[in-house]
Amino acid sequence: MNLILWRHAEAEDAEPDLGRRLTARGRKQAEKMAAWLKPKLPERYVVLASPAQRTRQTADALGPGYRVDLRLAPDGDVPDCLAAIEWPEGPRDAAGTVILVGHQPTLGRLASLLLSGQEADWSVRKGAIWWLSTRERDDRRQLVLRTVISPEQI
């Protein structure tokens, strides 16, 4: 399974939290990351986004067809994320690739749990992705960190 953790791009400071929109810079970050990501994706994949406006606008950069999942809201936690992405197999219609568009600190905690076996407060930059893949090696499932990249690196 490919799991792509994508933190929403830069958003305005506003209330209510779920209504915060991307800034002009944030829209550019999302578009830049989506342009980098699109040619690397398989034909079929599933995009799951938090109900927050800023995550939906980030997901919009990849195009329509993403799903909003309430478990990915800013107040969600790692078990919520694992349930939403149906880890470790992923949703059947994902064809092995899930893109989760979400928030800090949950994305950093999810990455740390999957990569180190315990939750820790790892930082994921605004607009960045962490691409993780599972593979079978010596009859064991392994997790591989394929890339970590932020919009500024593209």
C-alpha positions in Angstrom: 0.0 0.0 0.0 1.1 3.6 -0.7 0.1 6.0 1.9 0.6 9.7 1.2 0.2 12.0 4.1 -0.4 15.5 2.8 -0.6 18.4 5.2 -2.9 21.2 4.1 -1.2 24.2 2.6 -0.9 27.6 4.3 -4.2 28.9 5.6 -5.5 32.2 7.0 -6.0 32.8 10.7 -9.7 32.9 11.2 -12.6 31.5 13.2 -14.3 29.1 13.0 -11.4 26.8 12.6 -13.2 24.5 10.1 -13.9 27.5 7.9 -10.3 28.7 7.5 -9.4 29.0 3.8 -6.0 28.8 2.1 -4.1 32.0 1.5 -2.9 32.9 -1.9 0.5 31.4 -1.0 -1.3 28.3 0.2 -3.2 27.9 -3.1 0.2 28.1 -4.9 1.7 25.5 -2.5 -1.2 23.1 -3.1 -1.1 23.5 -6.9 2.7 23.0 -6.9 2.5 19.9 -4.8 -0.4 18.5 -6.9 1.5 19.1 -10.1 4.5 17.2 -8.7 2.4 14.4 -7.4 -0.1 13.7 -10.3 2.4 12.1 -12.7 3.7 9.9 -10.0 0.3 8.5 -9.0 -1.1 5.2 -10.3 -4.3 5.4 -12.4 -6.5 4.6 -9.4 -6.1 6.0 -5.9 -8.4 7.4 -3.1 -8.0 10.9 -1.6 -9.5 11.3 1.9 -9.7 14.9 3.3 -10.6 16.4 6.6 -13.9 18.4 6.6 -11.9 21.6 7.2 -12.1 24.1 4.3 -8.3 24.3 4.0 -7.8 20.6 3.6 -10.6 20.4 1.0 -9.0 23.3 -0.9 -5.7 21.5 -0.8 -7.3 18.3 -2.1 -9.0 20.3 -4.8 -5.6 20.9 -6.4 -5.5 17.2 -7.4 -9.0 17.5 -8.8 -12.5 16.5 -7.8 -13.5 13.1 -6.4 -11.9 13.2 -3.0 -13.9 12.1 0.0 -14.4 14.1 3.2 -14.0 12.0 6.3 -15.0 13.4 9.7 -12.5 11.3 11.5 -9.8 13.4 9.9 -11.0 16.7 11.4 -8.4 18.9 13.3 -9.5 17.3 16.6 -9.0 13.8 15.3 -6.3 11.4 16.5 -4.1 8.7 15.2 -6.6 5.8 15.7 -9.2 7.9 13.8 -6.7 8.2 10.9 -5.9 4.6 10.9 -9.5 3.7 10.8 -10.2 6.2 8.0 -7.5 4.8 5.8 -8.3 1.2 6.7 -4.6 0.6 7.6 -2.8 -1.5 6.6 -4.7 -2.7 3.5 -6.5 0.5 2.5 -10.0 0.8 0.9 -10.7 -1.7 -1.8 -11.3 1.0 -4.4 -8.0 2.7 -3.6 -6.0 0.1 -5.7 -3.3 0.3 -3.1 -2.8 4.1 -2.9 -4.4 6.4 -0.3 -3.8 10.1 0.0 -4.7 11.5 3.4 -5.1 15.3 3.5 -5.0 16.4 7.1 -3.6 18.4 9.9 -0.8 18.8 12.4 -0.1 17.4 15.0 -2.0 14.3 13.9 -0.1 13.7 10.6 3.2 13.9 12.4 2.0 11.5 15.1 0.7 9.1 12.5 4.0 9.2 10.6 6.0 8.6 13.8 3.8 5.7 14.8 4.0 4.0 11.5 7.8 4.5 11.1 9.0 4.1 14.7 6.3 2.1 16.4 5.3 4.9 18.8 3.5 8.2 18.6 5.7 11.3 18.9 5.3 14.9 17.9 7.0 14.9 14.5 6.7 18.0 12.4 5.1 18.0 8.9 5.5 21.3 7.1 2.5 23.1 5.6 1.7 21.8 2.1 4.3 18.9 2.4 3.8 15.2 1.8 5.3 12.1 3.4 5.0 9.1 1.1 5.1 5.8 2.8 4.9 2.3 1.1 4.5 -1.2 2.5 6.3 -4.1 1.0 6.9 -7.8 1.7 10.4 -8.8 2.4 11.5 -12.2 3.9 7.8 -13.0 4.6 7.4 -9.8 6.7 5.6 -6.6 5.9 7.9 -3.6 6.0 7.2 0.1 5.8 9.4 2.2 3.6 9.6 6.0 3.6 9.7 6.8 -0.1 10.0 10.6 0.1 9.3 13.7 2.2 9.0 16.8 0.2 7.6 20.3 0.7 6.4 22.8 -1.9 9.5 24.9 -1.4 11.7 21.9 -2.5 9.9 21.5 -5.9 
